[in-house]
Amino acid sequence: MIGNRDLKKYSEKVDEDYASFLEDFWEFITSIYPRVFTKQTHYAIYDDHIPFLKKGIPITELIDFQYPCWYRIKYALDKCSAQSL
């Protein structure tokens, strides 16, 4: 869910218990890929990565929820980018 041609990934809103790891992650990733990753948040994501965070395993989920082809028939190779992957 991050291989799209016009990738723009926003930080996730999470419980304060996990904020330290994610702040460090986003500080790092936005310094390397500022065109793609932003610390601005759009969504609170509660998905299968949360149990890992609860166990102390540092993890985040990289999903571009703004991607219009996500799970649609128009999702084809011309909408993907190996570079963003």
Backbone as a ProteinNet text record, in pm:
[ID]
protein_1_A
[PRIMARY]
MIGNRDLKKYSEKVDEDYASFLEDFWEFITSIYPRVFTKQTHYAIYDDHIPFLKKGIPITELIDFQYPCWYRIKYALDKCSAQSL
[TERTIARY]
80.3	0	84.5	211.4	297.9	367.4	328.1	395	329.7	245.9	178.2	268.2	233.9	316.4	330.1	224.9	227.7	215.6	305.3	298.5	312.3	221.8	229.2	180.5	269	235.8	237.2	126.7	111.1	136.6	182.1	203.9	69.7	73.9	-49	-66.6	-189.9	-221.5	-229.3	-158.1	-157.5	-167.3	-189.8	-192.2	-57.8	-58.2	65	168.2	123.1	215.8	315	278	361.5	420.5	395.2	434.5	585.8	662.5	807.3	870.8	840.6	896	853.9	724.9	676.6	731.9	751.1	813.2	955.1	1029.5	1165.3	1163.2	1071.2	1060.3	1030.7	931.2	891.3	997	1068.4	1178.6	1283.5	1314.8	1412.9	1363.9	1245.7	1197.6	1169.3	1120.7	1095.4	1224.7	1331.8	1460.1	1519.8	1486.4	1540	1451.6	1319.9	1224.2	1117.5	1155.7	1058.1	946.9	969.6	865.8	753.1	786.2	689.6	628.8	711.5	665.5	651.1	542.5	519.3	475.8	513.3	473.4	330	269.4	128.6	44.1	-52.9	-136.7	-272.6	-325.5	-459.1	-550.1	-493.9	-574.6	-520.4	-610.8	-573.1	-589	-483.5	-486	-480.3	-585.9	-584.1	-595.3	-483.1	-477.9	-391.4	-348	-275.6	-136.1	-89.3	41.9	34.2	-81.9	-98.8	-60	-97.7	-53	99.3	170.5	316.6	366.2	306.3	342.8	316.4	203.6	168.6	268.5	332.8	434.5	574	583.9	713	793.9	733.5	803.1	778.6	883.9	864.3	819.4	704.8	646.6	551.9	536.7	434.6	375.4	268.4	201.9	208.3	254.7	268.7	161.2	51.2	-59.7	-92.2	-102.3	-143.1	-294.3	-367.9	-514	-570.3	-488.3	-531.5	-527	-474.9	-454.4	-587.4	-627.6	-760.7	-779.8	-673.4	-685	-683.7	-674.6	-661	-780.4	-753.6	-854.9	-962.1	-922.7	-1015.2	-965.2	-1054.6	-1018	-916.4	-916.2	-821.2	-679	-660	-527.1	-447.9	-358.1	-282.8	-137.3	-53.7	89.3	121.6	40.9	69	43.2	-21.1	-47.2	57.1	149.9	247.7	387	471.1	606.6	700.7	796.3	896.6	979.7	997.2	1075.7	1010	879.2	814.2	808.3	813	814.4	945.6
-119.7	0	125.9	111	227.4	233	152.5	148.5	235.4	328.5	409.5	518.5	560.8	655	791	840.9	973.5	960.5	885	855	980.5	994	1097	1030.3	1014.4	942.2	1037.3	1039.2	1122.5	1040.2	1107	1041.5	995.6	893.5	845	901.4	920.1	961.4	834.6	833	714	752.7	652.3	668.7	721.3	802.1	860.5	755.4	635.4	529.9	494.2	517.1	478.3	597.9	717.3	838.9	853.1	811.6	830.3	762	635.1	563.3	629	661.1	716.5	855.9	934.6	1065.7	1049.7	955.7	928.9	880	788.3	734.5	845.3	927.6	1033.4	1142	1168.4	1264.4	1213.2	1085.4	1022.4	1016.7	962.5	938.2	1068.6	1171	1298.5	1371.3	1342.5	1404.5	1341.6	1216.5	1146.4	1166	1155.4	1164.6	1270.3	1396.8	1499.4	1520.7	1483.4	1499	1397.1	1283.9	1174.3	1167.3	1180.3	1163.2	1297.9	1313.5	1436.3	1403.5	1488.6	1468	1510.7	1573.5	1611.9	1485	1485.1	1366.6	1385.5	1276.1	1276	1171.9	1062.9	950.5	892.6	836.8	749.5	608.3	531.7	397.9	294	215.1	102.3	-22.3	-89.2	-204.1	-311.7	-408.3	-522.8	-489.8	-368.4	-332	-290	-253.8	-206.2	-311.3	-438	-537.6	-546.2	-524.8	-524.4	-406.6	-288.5	-172.2	-196.7	-260	-288.8	-382.5	-467.1	-559.4	-498	-370.5	-302.3	-318.6	-372.3	-389.2	-264.4	-189.4	-66.6	-97.1	-44.4	-71.2	41.8	64.7	156.5	96.3	152.6	101.6	207.9	170.8	266	242.4	312.7	303.5	444.2	461.5	589.9	586	635	632	730.4	819.1	916.5	857.7	737.2	676	634.5	696.8	671.9	533.6	462.6	330.4	215.6	243.9	141.3	45.6	-81.7	-187.4	-159.7	-104.1	-76.4	-146	-165.8	-232.6	-151.1	-18.4	65.8	58.8	-18	-36.9	-123.8	-64	-135.2	-89.6	-156.3	-127.6	17.7	81	220.4	316.3	268.7	349.8	324	232.6	191.3	246.7	246.3	293.1	207.4	146.7	68.9	161.6	286.4	382.8	413.4	429.4	458.6	335.8	218.2	96.2	84.2
0	0	0	-34.1	-44.4	-179.5	-275.2	-404.4	-510	-469.3	-569.3	-626.6	-745.1	-820.6	-752.3	-690.8	-626.6	-475.1	-416.2	-273.9	-187.3	-91.8	11.7	139.1	236.1	359.3	477.1	548.4	666.8	792.6	895.2	1024.1	1080.4	1163.6	1225.2	1365.4	1404.6	1541.1	1624.4	1735.5	1820.1	1966.3	2047.6	2192.3	2239.9	2342	2396.2	2437.5	2471.6	2512.7	2402.9	2277.3	2164.1	2091.5	2140.5	2070.2	2056.4	2153.3	2150.1	2028.9	2008	1892.8	1762.9	1749.8	1624.8	1597.6	1700.9	1682.1	1627.8	1682.4	1634.5	1489.8	1459.5	1324.4	1224.7	1255.4	1160.9	1149.4	1253.6	1245.9	1147.2	1156.3	1068.3	923.6	901.6	764.9	690.9	761.6	693.4	658.6	731.3	697.4	571.9	544.8	428.4	304.7	323.3	212.4	240.9	247.8	284.9	182.5	57.5	-44.8	-27.5	29.4	43	182.7	284.4	421.8	491.5	565.4	639.6	782	874.8	1015.1	1040	942.1	954.3	966	1057.3	1074.7	1007.7	958	898.7	962.4	1010	1056.7	1187.2	1263.7	1373.7	1319	1321.9	1262.6	1372.7	1383.6	1476	1390.8	1372.6	1283.6	1347.9	1269.6	1324.9	1375.2	1361.7	1415.8	1562.6	1611.7	1749.3	1853.8	1839	1938.6	1950.1	1840.2	1845.8	1929	1908	1988.1	2136	2165.8	2305.3	2371.6	2291.8	2343.8	2344.2	2305.3	2307.3	2180.5	2075.4	1947.8	1863.3	1830.9	1753.7	1610.6	1572.9	1441.9	1404.6	1277.5	1227.9	1101.8	1054.9	936.2	827.6	711.3	601.7	496.5	511.7	417.1	370.1	241	185.2	165.9	264.2	258	155.9	105.4	5.2	-136.8	-151	-282.1	-345.3	-456.1	-513.4	-575.3	-605.6	-670.3	-571.2	-443.1	-340.4	-343.3	-365	-373.2	-477.6	-589.7	-698.5	-825.1	-918.2	-1042.7	-1122.1	-1103.5	-1176.4	-1120	-1012.3	-954.2	-1050.7	-1126.9	-1229.7	-1226.1	-1302.2	-1300.9	-1334	-1419.5	-1454.1	-1338.1	-1231.7	-1112.7	-1003	-1029.5	-929.8	-962.7	-858.5	-874.4	-790.4	-855.5	-781.9	-694.7	-737	-658.9	-524.6	-520.6	-392.6	-303.4	-363.7	-284.7	-210.8
[MASK]
+++++++++++++++++++++++++++++++++++++++++++++++++++++++++++++++++++++++++++++++++++++

